[in-house]
Amino acid sequence: MAHYRSAGSVPPKRHTQHRSPDGALYREELMGEEGFSSDSSLLYHRGVPSAIVDARRWELPDQAATPNEPLLARHLKLHDLFDGGTGRDVVTSRRLVLANADVRISYVVASETSPFYRNATGDECVFIESGTGTVETVFGPLRFGPGDYVIIPRATTHRWVPDVSTSSTGDGSSTGGGSSTGGGSSTGGGSSTGEVRAYCIEANSHITPPHRYLSRYGQLLEHSPYCERDLRGPGEPELREGSDVEVFIKHRGSGPGGLSGTVHVLPEHPFDVIGWDGCLYPYAFNVADFEPITGRVHQPPPVHQVFEGRNFVICNFVPRKVDYHPLAVPVPYYHSNVDSDEVMFYVAGDYEARKGSGIGRGSVSLHPGGHSHGPQPAAIEASLGAEFFDELAVMVDTFSPLGLGEAGRACDDGEYAWSWSR
């Protein structure tokens, strides 16, 4: 989004000489979207950003997805996928839950420092279910904690460092300290074991705030449920030393899902940026800073939208006052997903519409296009007269059908589709 920032040392005018105190010329790199026609930033490197000394194949985790056939609503129990984070990191240990040509949804529990990583296929939106730590990036460090969305622009070199990490992967370690998450205790709390639970939404496009909340120049408008004050950018760039540093790259290729992986070995550390400025950089937004939009009668899901990508949207359902018409029915009406698959990740609280279905914290529901769905029958009467819902969920709606990844197949309860008939 067009929200200008500047950090470190940059020259007074772009594309002009910028030299170190000893006279060495810094290398200017433009990192931009849509060729040279959209948001960008200029980074100033001590080394040569294009230099590599070796390359090898990276065997990605299983990226294959099988069709949701026969067409069924599904309950996926993500907390059954991992027995802990030991030996796992946020990048290489992700397990694919759902995917199509536009977006991939993965889940991971990790306690180790990840390798340096660059997603060259699209932006990533990583929701932190629990745990704290730092995303170290070429732009600078970015703290994260429970309830944070961390937006990583395409091709940003970064690594994930949980606060309690036993990994020794070269230079640097966790920065420690607390998370600047903007408050709110409804996000499920931190992790006492040093584990990070992350719900990873990987786009094949860019991820932005909803366009209807932006001015034609990119400012968040008055009716938006959040604003620029709620966004946290990275700190000052941190120079690192090192040689033969590996960067894991996910990129377009011939593997399952059209993806391949490569490891580049760099002669110098990728974190050699002495300054940058522009409108493209990683940032965090905490779900507790989302201001819910409510009304006298039930509001449709677009009022819960927080981000969008090509052919998908991201929404969040947060603790809120509910409909105040005297005859209001607070839970959703039944609706048929004509154009989209609906994926709901239940993070915290007590989700009223799903009572009696077996869904709880850590569950994902998949309601596919072509299947009418809504609240469990008993939940409708039970919700009448409610004034407040204490629930937290992250929803992804896609406009192409989703297939089941290996993790989705592994944690499907096999029962949810029949829950409305019981």
SULURPE-V294092 format. One record per residue. D_FIRST is the distance of its C-alpha to the first C-alpha in Angstrom with 1 decimal. Layout:
d_first
D_FIRST
D_FIRST
This chain:
d_first
0.0
3.8
5.8
8.8
11.2
14.6
17.1
20.6
22.4
20.9
23.0
23.0
22.1
20.1
22.3
25.3
27.6
26.6
29.6
30.7
33.6
36.1
34.8
33.0
30.1
26.8
25.0
21.7
19.3
16.2
13.8
11.8
10.8
13.1
15.7
15.0
13.2
9.4
6.9
9.6
11.4
15.2
17.4
21.1
23.6
27.2
28.1
27.4
24.3
26.0
29.2
30.7
34.3
34.6
33.0
34.2
33.3
31.4
32.9
30.0
30.9
32.1
29.4
31.8
31.3
34.3
34.2
34.6
38.1
40.0
37.2
37.0
34.9
34.6
34.4
33.1
34.1
31.5
33.5
36.4
34.6
35.0
37.8
35.8
33.4
36.1
35.7
32.2
28.7
25.3
24.8
28.2
29.6
27.2
29.2
28.0
28.3
27.0
25.4
25.0
23.7
20.1
19.8
22.0
22.7
24.7
26.2
27.6
29.6
29.7
31.2
31.1
28.8
27.0
27.4
24.6
22.4
19.9
18.7
18.7
18.5
15.0
12.5
14.4
14.2
17.3
18.8
21.4
24.5
26.5
27.0
25.4
24.5
22.2
19.7
20.7
18.2
18.4
15.9
18.1
19.3
17.4
19.9
19.9
22.4
23.4
21.0
17.8
15.1
14.1
11.1
12.2
10.6
13.4
16.2
15.4
19.0
19.6
22.4
23.0
25.7
27.2
29.0
32.4
32.5
35.7
34.3
35.3
32.9
33.4
31.8
30.2
30.3
28.5
27.6
29.1
28.7
27.1
23.7
21.4
20.3
20.4
23.7
25.2
28.1
27.5
25.5
28.7
29.2
29.1
31.2
34.5
35.1
32.1
30.9
27.2
26.8
23.5
22.4
20.3
18.2
17.7
16.1
17.2
13.8
10.1
9.2
6.4
7.5
10.3
9.9
13.0
11.4
9.0
10.8
11.2
9.4
6.2
8.1
9.2
12.7
16.1
16.9
14.0
15.7
13.5
11.6
9.9
13.5
13.6
11.1
13.1
12.1
14.9
18.0
19.7
20.3
23.6
26.0
28.1
31.3
32.6
33.8
33.9
30.7
29.7
26.2
26.1
24.0
23.4
23.2
24.3
28.0
31.2
31.3
30.9
27.7
27.3
26.4
28.2
28.0
28.9
29.5
29.2
31.3
30.0
32.5
30.5
28.1
24.4
23.4
24.8
21.7
22.9
19.7
16.2
13.6
10.2
6.5
7.0
9.1
10.5
10.5
12.8
13.2
16.9
18.2
20.7
18.0
17.4
19.5
21.5
22.3
26.1
28.8
32.6
32.5
30.4
26.8
25.4
22.9
19.8
20.0
19.3
16.0
13.2
11.1
11.8
12.6
15.0
18.2
17.4
16.0
16.0
17.8
19.6
23.0
23.6
26.8
27.3
30.0
30.9
32.5
35.0
37.1
40.7
40.9
37.3
36.9
34.1
33.5
31.9
34.1
34.9
32.5
32.6
29.5
30.2
27.1
25.6
26.5
25.6
25.2
25.6
25.6
27.8
26.9
29.1
31.3
33.6
32.1
34.5
34.2
35.1
38.2
41.1
39.1
39.1
35.3
34.4
32.0
30.6
31.3
29.2
30.3
29.8
30.6
30.7
30.5
34.0
35.1
35.3
34.5
34.3
35.8
38.9
41.9
43.1
39.6
39.8
42.8
41.9
38.7
40.4
40.4
37.5
35.5
32.9
31.4
30.8
28.7
25.5
24.3
21.3
21.4
20.2
21.3
21.7
22.9
25.2
27.9
27.5
30.1
31.5
30.9
33.7
32.6
32.2
35.8
37.0
36.0
36.7
39.2
40.9
41.8
38.8
39.4
42.7
41.7
41.7
45.3
46.8
